[in-house]
Every structure is written in C-alpha cells, then in structure tokens.
Amino acid sequence: MPDATDATEAADLQIRLRRQGLQLATVDALIAVTALRYDLTLLTTDGDFRAVPHLRRENW
C-alpha cells in the first residue's frame, strides 16, 4: 500500500516529468513509484509510463 513517502516520490516524479513537457496522472505516478520501490515489472498497455525512468514495463 502506498505511504507518505510514495506520495512525495510520486509528486516529485510528476514535477520532473512536467519540466520535460510530459504529463503523468497522479494515480499513474503512484503506481510507477510503487513499482520502482519494490523492483517490480509493470504490466501495462498505457504508453504514459514510457516517460518514467528506470521503470520496467511489459505489454501483455
């Protein structure tokens, strides 16, 4: 379950991406930082996650 640290990391991720001209929804940012925190591979067809550095994704 996401905690306060995850929320802060998600906000930081959104800010970093926004500075690059990219948008990531709040819930997507939380999903991404949770996957990164636990070293998970995210199974998704959502192309928005391509912008997240170091996030492992698979399209099933």
Biopython code that builds the backbone (N, CA, C, O; Angstrom):
import numpy as np
from Bio.PDB.StructureBuilder import StructureBuilder

atoms = [
    (1, "MET", "N", (0.847, -1.174, 0.000)),
    (1, "MET", "CA", (0.000, 0.000, 0.000)),
    (1, "MET", "C", (0.894, 1.240, 0.000)),
    (1, "MET", "O", (1.853, 1.307, 0.769)),
    (2, "PRO", "N", (0.592, 2.221, -0.853)),
    (2, "PRO", "CA", (1.392, 3.451, -0.880)),
    (2, "PRO", "C", (1.336, 4.183, 0.458)),
    (2, "PRO", "O", (0.309, 4.197, 1.137)),
    (3, "ASP", "N", (2.459, 4.787, 0.816)),
    (3, "ASP", "CA", (2.511, 5.549, 2.057)),
    (3, "ASP", "C", (2.913, 6.991, 1.744)),
    (3, "ASP", "O", (2.964, 7.388, 0.580)),
    (4, "ALA", "N", (3.195, 7.766, 2.780)),
    (4, "ALA", "CA", (3.524, 9.181, 2.603)),
    (4, "ALA", "C", (4.791, 9.359, 1.761)),
    (4, "ALA", "O", (4.883, 10.298, 0.971)),
    (5, "THR", "N", (5.755, 8.471, 1.927)),
    (5, "THR", "CA", (6.976, 8.538, 1.127)),
    (5, "THR", "C", (6.662, 8.333, -0.343)),
    (5, "THR", "O", (7.198, 9.037, -1.199)),
    (6, "ASP", "N", (5.800, 7.375, -0.639)),
    (6, "ASP", "CA", (5.394, 7.134, -2.022)),
    (6, "ASP", "C", (4.687, 8.357, -2.601)),
    (6, "ASP", "O", (4.914, 8.712, -3.758)),
    (7, "ALA", "N", (3.842, 8.995, -1.816)),
    (7, "ALA", "CA", (3.138, 10.187, -2.279)),
    (7, "ALA", "C", (4.115, 11.302, -2.619)),
    (7, "ALA", "O", (3.961, 11.982, -3.634)),
    (8, "THR", "N", (5.124, 11.489, -1.766)),
    (8, "THR", "CA", (6.134, 12.505, -2.023)),
    (8, "THR", "C", (6.934, 12.171, -3.278)),
    (8, "THR", "O", (7.183, 13.041, -4.112)),
    (9, "GLU", "N", (7.333, 10.917, -3.407)),
    (9, "GLU", "CA", (8.085, 10.478, -4.593)),
    (9, "GLU", "C", (7.253, 10.654, -5.867)),
    (9, "GLU", "O", (7.776, 11.063, -6.904)),
    (10, "ALA", "N", (5.962, 10.346, -5.783)),
    (10, "ALA", "CA", (5.074, 10.487, -6.938)),
    (10, "ALA", "C", (4.965, 11.958, -7.353)),
    (10, "ALA", "O", (4.999, 12.275, -8.542)),
    (11, "ALA", "N", (4.835, 12.841, -6.378)),
    (11, "ALA", "CA", (4.762, 14.272, -6.684)),
    (11, "ALA", "C", (6.065, 14.753, -7.317)),
    (11, "ALA", "O", (6.045, 15.529, -8.273)),
    (12, "ASP", "N", (7.198, 14.294, -6.784)),
    (12, "ASP", "CA", (8.498, 14.661, -7.346)),
    (12, "ASP", "C", (8.630, 14.154, -8.785)),
    (12, "ASP", "O", (9.141, 14.860, -9.654)),
    (13, "LEU", "N", (8.171, 12.940, -9.023)),
    (13, "LEU", "CA", (8.211, 12.380, -10.370)),
    (13, "LEU", "C", (7.362, 13.221, -11.323)),
    (13, "LEU", "O", (7.797, 13.533, -12.431)),
    (14, "GLN", "N", (6.167, 13.583, -10.900)),
    (14, "GLN", "CA", (5.306, 14.407, -11.745)),
    (14, "GLN", "C", (5.966, 15.743, -12.072)),
    (14, "GLN", "O", (5.886, 16.211, -13.207)),
    (15, "ILE", "N", (6.605, 16.348, -11.103)),
    (15, "ILE", "CA", (7.282, 17.636, -11.324)),
    (15, "ILE", "C", (8.432, 17.473, -12.306)),
    (15, "ILE", "O", (8.583, 18.283, -13.221)),
    (16, "ARG", "N", (9.246, 16.434, -12.126)),
    (16, "ARG", "CA", (10.376, 16.205, -13.037)),
    (16, "ARG", "C", (9.891, 15.997, -14.467)),
    (16, "ARG", "O", (10.462, 16.545, -15.409)),
    (17, "LEU", "N", (8.838, 15.204, -14.622)),
    (17, "LEU", "CA", (8.312, 14.951, -15.962)),
    (17, "LEU", "C", (7.683, 16.207, -16.558)),
    (17, "LEU", "O", (7.848, 16.481, -17.746)),
    (18, "ARG", "N", (6.972, 16.960, -15.747)),
    (18, "ARG", "CA", (6.340, 18.193, -16.225)),
    (18, "ARG", "C", (7.392, 19.167, -16.740)),
    (18, "ARG", "O", (7.166, 19.857, -17.734)),
    (19, "ARG", "N", (8.530, 19.227, -16.076)),
    (19, "ARG", "CA", (9.621, 20.106, -16.531)),
    (19, "ARG", "C", (10.167, 19.682, -17.887)),
    (19, "ARG", "O", (10.779, 20.477, -18.600)),
    (20, "GLN", "N", (9.937, 18.414, -18.237)),
    (20, "GLN", "CA", (10.352, 17.901, -19.547)),
    (20, "GLN", "C", (9.221, 17.998, -20.565)),
    (20, "GLN", "O", (9.361, 17.551, -21.703)),
    (21, "GLY", "N", (8.102, 18.583, -20.147)),
    (21, "GLY", "CA", (6.966, 18.729, -21.033)),
    (21, "GLY", "C", (6.078, 17.502, -21.105)),
    (21, "GLY", "O", (5.303, 17.350, -22.049)),
    (22, "LEU", "N", (6.181, 16.628, -20.118)),
    (22, "LEU", "CA", (5.407, 15.390, -20.095)),
    (22, "LEU", "C", (4.425, 15.405, -18.933)),
    (22, "LEU", "O", (4.700, 15.989, -17.886)),
    (23, "GLN", "N", (3.287, 14.764, -19.120)),
    (23, "GLN", "CA", (2.271, 14.682, -18.072)),
    (23, "GLN", "C", (2.135, 13.239, -17.609)),
    (23, "GLN", "O", (2.221, 12.310, -18.412)),
    (24, "LEU", "N", (1.927, 13.060, -16.337)),
    (24, "LEU", "CA", (1.649, 11.740, -15.782)),
    (24, "LEU", "C", (0.596, 11.927, -14.698)),
    (24, "LEU", "O", (0.792, 12.701, -13.761)),
    (25, "ALA", "N", (-0.514, 11.222, -14.828)),
    (25, "ALA", "CA", (-1.598, 11.342, -13.847)),
    (25, "ALA", "C", (-1.104, 10.949, -12.459)),
    (25, "ALA", "O", (-0.167, 10.163, -12.317)),
    (26, "THR", "N", (-1.740, 11.501, -11.455)),
    (26, "THR", "CA", (-1.337, 11.240, -10.070)),
    (26, "THR", "C", (-1.370, 9.751, -9.747)),
    (26, "THR", "O", (-0.424, 9.229, -9.158)),
    (27, "VAL", "N", (-2.435, 9.066, -10.120)),
    (27, "VAL", "CA", (-2.520, 7.636, -9.825)),
    (27, "VAL", "C", (-1.434, 6.869, -10.584)),
    (27, "VAL", "O", (-0.882, 5.906, -10.051)),
    (28, "ASP", "N", (-1.120, 7.273, -11.812)),
    (28, "ASP", "CA", (-0.048, 6.622, -12.571)),
    (28, "ASP", "C", (1.304, 6.848, -11.906)),
    (28, "ASP", "O", (2.143, 5.947, -11.874)),
    (29, "ALA", "N", (1.516, 8.051, -11.377)),
    (29, "ALA", "CA", (2.770, 8.339, -10.679)),
    (29, "ALA", "C", (2.899, 7.470, -9.433)),
    (29, "ALA", "O", (3.984, 6.966, -9.141)),
    (30, "LEU", "N", (1.811, 7.290, -8.700)),
    (30, "LEU", "CA", (1.840, 6.417, -7.517)),
    (30, "LEU", "C", (2.121, 4.969, -7.904)),
    (30, "LEU", "O", (2.886, 4.279, -7.231)),
    (31, "ILE", "N", (1.504, 4.515, -8.983)),
    (31, "ILE", "CA", (1.756, 3.155, -9.456)),
    (31, "ILE", "C", (3.220, 2.995, -9.834)),
    (31, "ILE", "O", (3.855, 2.000, -9.485)),
    (32, "ALA", "N", (3.751, 3.977, -10.546)),
    (32, "ALA", "CA", (5.144, 3.911, -11.002)),
    (32, "ALA", "C", (6.128, 3.885, -9.834)),
    (32, "ALA", "O", (7.042, 3.060, -9.817)),
    (33, "VAL", "N", (5.953, 4.771, -8.868)),
    (33, "VAL", "CA", (6.914, 4.794, -7.753)),
    (33, "VAL", "C", (6.796, 3.544, -6.889)),
    (33, "VAL", "O", (7.788, 3.090, -6.319)),
    (34, "THR", "N", (5.605, 2.991, -6.788)),
    (34, "THR", "CA", (5.442, 1.739, -6.038)),
    (34, "THR", "C", (6.173, 0.603, -6.746)),
    (34, "THR", "O", (6.856, -0.196, -6.105)),
    (35, "ALA", "N", (6.029, 0.532, -8.061)),
    (35, "ALA", "CA", (6.740, -0.495, -8.832)),
    (35, "ALA", "C", (8.247, -0.319, -8.701)),
    (35, "ALA", "O", (8.977, -1.298, -8.546)),
    (36, "LEU", "N", (8.711, 0.912, -8.762)),
    (36, "LEU", "CA", (10.152, 1.165, -8.617)),
    (36, "LEU", "C", (10.638, 0.796, -7.213)),
    (36, "LEU", "O", (11.698, 0.191, -7.054)),
    (37, "ARG", "N", (9.863, 1.161, -6.212)),
    (37, "ARG", "CA", (10.246, 0.900, -4.816)),
    (37, "ARG", "C", (10.432, -0.591, -4.540)),
    (37, "ARG", "O", (11.357, -0.988, -3.831)),
    (38, "TYR", "N", (9.555, -1.404, -5.100)),
    (38, "TYR", "CA", (9.599, -2.842, -4.839)),
    (38, "TYR", "C", (10.257, -3.626, -5.970)),
    (38, "TYR", "O", (10.190, -4.855, -6.007)),
    (39, "ASP", "N", (10.898, -2.899, -6.898)),
    (39, "ASP", "CA", (11.627, -3.515, -8.009)),
    (39, "ASP", "C", (10.719, -4.464, -8.803)),
    (39, "ASP", "O", (11.082, -5.607, -9.080)),
    (40, "LEU", "N", (9.534, -3.962, -9.158)),
    (40, "LEU", "CA", (8.551, -4.743, -9.888)),
    (40, "LEU", "C", (8.558, -4.381, -11.369)),
    (40, "LEU", "O", (8.999, -3.299, -11.757)),
    (41, "THR", "N", (8.065, -5.300, -12.181)),
    (41, "THR", "CA", (7.815, -5.026, -13.586)),
    (41, "THR", "C", (6.349, -4.679, -13.721)),
    (41, "THR", "O", (5.483, -5.433, -13.276)),
    (42, "LEU", "N", (6.066, -3.545, -14.333)),
    (42, "LEU", "CA", (4.694, -3.092, -14.502)),
    (42, "LEU", "C", (4.121, -3.668, -15.787)),
    (42, "LEU", "O", (4.687, -3.479, -16.864)),
    (43, "LEU", "N", (3.008, -4.365, -15.676)),
    (43, "LEU", "CA", (2.318, -4.907, -16.835)),
    (43, "LEU", "C", (1.261, -3.892, -17.250)),
    (43, "LEU", "O", (0.295, -3.662, -16.522)),
    (44, "THR", "N", (1.445, -3.287, -18.419)),
    (44, "THR", "CA", (0.539, -2.219, -18.836)),
    (44, "THR", "C", (0.545, -2.037, -20.340)),
    (44, "THR", "O", (1.515, -2.372, -21.021)),
    (45, "THR", "N", (-0.541, -1.508, -20.840)),
    (45, "THR", "CA", (-0.601, -1.082, -22.233)),
    (45, "THR", "C", (-0.594, 0.447, -22.307)),
    (45, "THR", "O", (-0.662, 1.015, -23.397)),
    (46, "ASP", "N", (-0.512, 1.104, -21.167)),
    (46, "ASP", "CA", (-0.554, 2.564, -21.077)),
    (46, "ASP", "C", (0.811, 3.146, -21.445)),
    (46, "ASP", "O", (1.792, 2.960, -20.727)),
    (47, "GLY", "N", (0.855, 3.841, -22.555)),
    (47, "GLY", "CA", (2.102, 4.416, -23.037)),
    (47, "GLY", "C", (2.638, 5.557, -22.190)),
    (47, "GLY", "O", (3.800, 5.936, -22.339)),
    (48, "ASP", "N", (1.816, 6.115, -21.301)),
    (48, "ASP", "CA", (2.279, 7.212, -20.455)),
    (48, "ASP", "C", (3.450, 6.796, -19.566)),
    (48, "ASP", "O", (4.265, 7.633, -19.177)),
    (49, "PHE", "N", (3.531, 5.520, -19.250)),
    (49, "PHE", "CA", (4.588, 5.050, -18.360)),
    (49, "PHE", "C", (5.955, 5.029, -19.034)),
    (49, "PHE", "O", (6.969, 4.895, -18.349)),
    (50, "ARG", "N", (6.009, 5.158, -20.361)),
    (50, "ARG", "CA", (7.301, 5.183, -21.056)),
    (50, "ARG", "C", (8.192, 6.321, -20.582)),
    (50, "ARG", "O", (9.417, 6.236, -20.671)),
    (51, "ALA", "N", (7.584, 7.373, -20.084)),
    (51, "ALA", "CA", (8.336, 8.544, -19.644)),
    (51, "ALA", "C", (9.040, 8.344, -18.305)),
    (51, "ALA", "O", (9.891, 9.151, -17.930)),
    (52, "VAL", "N", (8.699, 7.290, -17.585)),
    (52, "VAL", "CA", (9.243, 7.087, -16.233)),
    (52, "VAL", "C", (10.595, 6.384, -16.317)),
    (52, "VAL", "O", (10.676, 5.230, -16.739)),
    (53, "PRO", "N", (11.657, 7.087, -15.911)),
    (53, "PRO", "CA", (12.991, 6.480, -15.978)),
    (53, "PRO", "C", (13.117, 5.242, -15.083)),
    (53, "PRO", "O", (12.589, 5.202, -13.972)),
    (54, "HIS", "N", (13.816, 4.256, -15.587)),
    (54, "HIS", "CA", (14.170, 3.034, -14.860)),
    (54, "HIS", "C", (12.987, 2.117, -14.554)),
    (54, "HIS", "O", (13.161, 1.099, -13.885)),
    (55, "LEU", "N", (11.797, 2.457, -15.027)),
    (55, "LEU", "CA", (10.628, 1.612, -14.787)),
    (55, "LEU", "C", (10.602, 0.481, -15.807)),
    (55, "LEU", "O", (10.591, 0.717, -17.015)),
    (56, "ARG", "N", (10.594, -0.746, -15.306)),
    (56, "ARG", "CA", (10.485, -1.899, -16.193)),
    (56, "ARG", "C", (9.020, -2.126, -16.530)),
    (56, "ARG", "O", (8.169, -2.225, -15.645)),
    (57, "ARG", "N", (8.743, -2.207, -17.828)),
    (57, "ARG", "CA", (7.365, -2.394, -18.280)),
    (57, "ARG", "C", (7.300, -3.571, -19.233)),
    (57, "ARG", "O", (8.255, -3.871, -19.950)),
    (58, "GLU", "N", (6.157, -4.227, -19.223)),
    (58, "GLU", "CA", (5.861, -5.256, -20.215)),
    (58, "GLU", "C", (4.434, -5.019, -20.670)),
    (58, "GLU", "O", (3.556, -4.668, -19.881)),
    (59, "ASN", "N", (4.223, -5.222, -21.971)),
    (59, "ASN", "CA", (2.899, -5.061, -22.549)),
    (59, "ASN", "C", (2.335, -6.446, -22.797)),
    (59, "ASN", "O", (2.783, -7.146, -23.705)),
    (60, "TRP", "N", (1.369, -6.844, -22.008)),
    (60, "TRP", "CA", (0.737, -8.149, -22.161)),
    (60, "TRP", "C", (-0.554, -7.923, -22.872)),
    (60, "TRP", "O", (-1.292, -8.875, -23.129)),
]
sb = StructureBuilder()
sb.init_structure("model")
sb.init_model(0)
sb.init_chain("A")
sb.init_seg("    ")
for serial, (resi, resn, name, xyz) in enumerate(atoms, 1):
    if name == "N":
        sb.init_residue(resn, " ", resi, " ")
    sb.init_atom(name, np.array(xyz, "f"), 0.0, 1.0, " ", f" {name:<3s}", serial, name[0])
structure = sb.get_structure()
